[in-house]
Amino acid sequence: MSSRQIFGQVALHYGEALPIEVLDGDMGFYIGTRKDGLPFSRESDEYFATRAQVQLALATGSWTQRECSYPGAAKTLTLLTVSRRSVFDQLLR
């Protein structure tokens, strides 16, 4: 993967031009995108144990771009995003 990649390719596949960044998830750190402050797409196949490892991979381009592999992915992603927003909205009340 080129270290010059700016936008998430998975996100672009679903119509969103979102910048890639380091994100922290349950499985570790990964390269992904955010929309409206929430995780939108996981762009890297890999998870990394530390923030330093994923930042180095992002800076050097030594990570593997995740593929968009099934047609229902956009619908699932949208449902997850809406569900997460609903949970956050309820917590703020």
Backbone hydrogen bonds in HBPLUS format (Angstrom, degrees):
<---DONOR---> <-ACCEPTOR-->    atom                        ^
c    i                          cat <-CA-CA->   ^        H-A-AA   ^      H-
h    n   atom  resd res      DA  || num        DHA   H-A  angle D-A-AA Bond
n    s   type  num  typ     dist DA aas  dist angle  dist       angle   num
A0005-GLN N   A0002-SER O   3.27 MM   3  5.71 170.9  2.28 114.3 115.6     1
A0020-ILE N   A0006-ILE O   2.80 MM  14  5.90 155.2  1.86 153.7 156.5     2
A0008-GLY N   A0018-LEU O   2.93 MM  10  5.97 158.5  1.98 173.2 175.6     3
A0012-LEU N   A0008-GLY O   2.90 MM   4  6.11 153.7  1.97 141.7 149.5     4
A0013-HIS N   A0009-GLN O   2.96 MM   4  6.12 148.8  2.06 139.3 147.3     5
A0014-TYR N   A0011-ALA O   3.02 MM   3  5.25 133.9  2.24 100.6 113.1     6
A0016-GLU N   A0011-ALA O   2.92 MM   5  5.14 164.8  1.94 137.5 134.4     7
A0015-GLY N   A0012-LEU O   2.91 MM   3  4.90 158.7  1.95 113.2 112.2     8
A0021-GLU N   A0032-GLY O   2.85 MM  11  5.61 145.8  1.96 154.3 164.6     9
A0032-GLY N   A0021-GLU O   2.95 MM  11  5.61 167.4  1.97 163.3 166.1    10
A0023-LEU N   A0030-TYR O   2.79 MM   7  5.37 170.6  1.80 166.1 167.8    11
A0030-TYR N   A0023-LEU O   2.87 MM   7  5.37 157.3  1.93 148.9 153.8    12
A0025-GLY N   A0028-GLY O   2.80 MM   3  5.22 166.2  1.82 145.6 149.7    13
A0028-GLY N   A0025-GLY O   3.17 MM   3  5.22 153.9  2.25 103.0 111.0    14
A0029-PHE N   A0048-PHE O   2.89 MM  19  4.93 161.8  1.93 155.3 151.1    15
A0048-PHE N   A0029-PHE O   2.70 MM  19  4.93 157.5  1.75 143.4 150.5    16
A0043-GLU N   A0031-ILE O   2.75 MM  12  5.50 144.0  1.88 136.2 147.3    17
A0044-SER N   A0031-ILE O   3.06 MM  13  5.17 148.8  2.16 147.6 144.2    18
A0033-THR N   A0041-SER O   2.90 MM   8  5.22 147.5  2.01 143.2 148.7    19
A0040-PHE N   A0033-THR O   2.77 MM   7  5.41 173.6  1.78 136.9 136.3    20
A0035-LYS N   A0038-LEU O   2.80 MM   3  5.41 155.9  1.86 157.0 161.4    21
A0038-LEU N   A0035-LYS O   3.03 MM   3  5.41 167.0  2.05 117.8 120.2    22
A0066-ARG N   A0043-GLU O   2.54 MM  23  5.15 160.8  1.58 164.3 162.1    23
A0045-ASP N   A0064-THR O   2.89 MM  19  5.60 154.5  1.96 152.9 160.1    24
A0054-VAL N   A0050-THR O   3.30 MM   4  6.67 161.9  2.33 150.3 153.8    25
A0055-GLN N   A0051-ARG O   2.90 MM   4  6.07 157.2  1.95 153.4 160.4    26
A0056-LEU N   A0052-ALA O   3.01 MM   4  6.14 153.9  2.08 143.9 150.4    27
A0057-ALA N   A0053-GLN O   3.00 MM   4  6.24 159.9  2.04 145.6 151.3    28
A0058-LEU N   A0054-VAL O   2.89 MM   4  6.06 156.6  1.94 146.3 152.6    29
A0059-ALA N   A0055-GLN O   2.89 MM   4  6.05 159.0  1.94 145.1 151.1    30
A0060-THR N   A0056-LEU O   2.92 MM   4  6.02 151.1  2.00 150.6 157.7    31
A0061-GLY N   A0057-ALA O   2.85 MM   4  5.58 124.0  2.16 137.7 150.1    32
A0062-SER N   A0057-ALA O   3.00 MM   5  4.71 126.7  2.30 131.5 139.1    33
A0073-ALA N   A0070-TYR O   3.19 MM   3  5.76 166.0  2.21 121.0 124.1    34
A0076-THR N   A0072-GLY O   3.02 MM   4  6.26 165.4  2.04 158.4 162.7    35
A0077-LEU N   A0073-ALA O   2.84 MM   4  5.98 164.5  1.86 154.7 159.1    36
A0078-THR N   A0074-ALA O   2.92 MM   4  6.09 156.8  1.98 146.4 152.7    37
A0079-LEU N   A0075-LYS O   2.96 MM   4  6.21 160.7  1.99 149.9 155.0    38
A0080-LEU N   A0076-THR O   2.93 MM   4  6.18 157.4  1.98 151.8 158.0    39
A0081-THR N   A0077-LEU O   2.98 MM   4  6.18 159.5  2.02 148.8 154.1    40
A0082-VAL N   A0078-THR O   2.93 MM   4  6.15 165.5  1.95 155.1 158.6    41
A0083-SER N   A0079-LEU O   2.88 MM   4  5.99 160.7  1.92 147.3 153.3    42
A0084-ARG N   A0080-LEU O   2.91 MM   4  6.10 160.1  1.95 149.5 154.6    43
A0085-ARG N   A0081-THR O   2.99 MM   4  6.21 157.6  2.04 147.4 153.8    44
A0086-SER N   A0082-VAL O   2.94 MM   4  6.21 157.6  1.99 150.1 156.2    45
A0087-VAL N   A0083-SER O   3.05 MM   4  6.35 156.3  2.11 149.8 155.5    46
A0088-PHE N   A0084-ARG O   2.97 MM   4  6.24 164.3  2.00 152.5 156.5    47
A0089-ASP N   A0085-ARG O   2.77 MM   4  5.98 160.6  1.81 155.6 161.5    48
A0090-GLN N   A0086-SER O   2.99 MM   4  6.18 155.1  2.05 145.7 152.0    49
A0091-LEU N   A0087-VAL O   2.99 MM   4  6.25 151.4  2.07 147.0 155.0    50
A0092-LEU N   A0088-PHE O   3.05 MM   4  6.28 143.1  2.19 146.4 155.7    51
A0093-ARG N   A0090-GLN O   3.29 MM   3  5.35 147.9  2.40  98.6 107.6    52
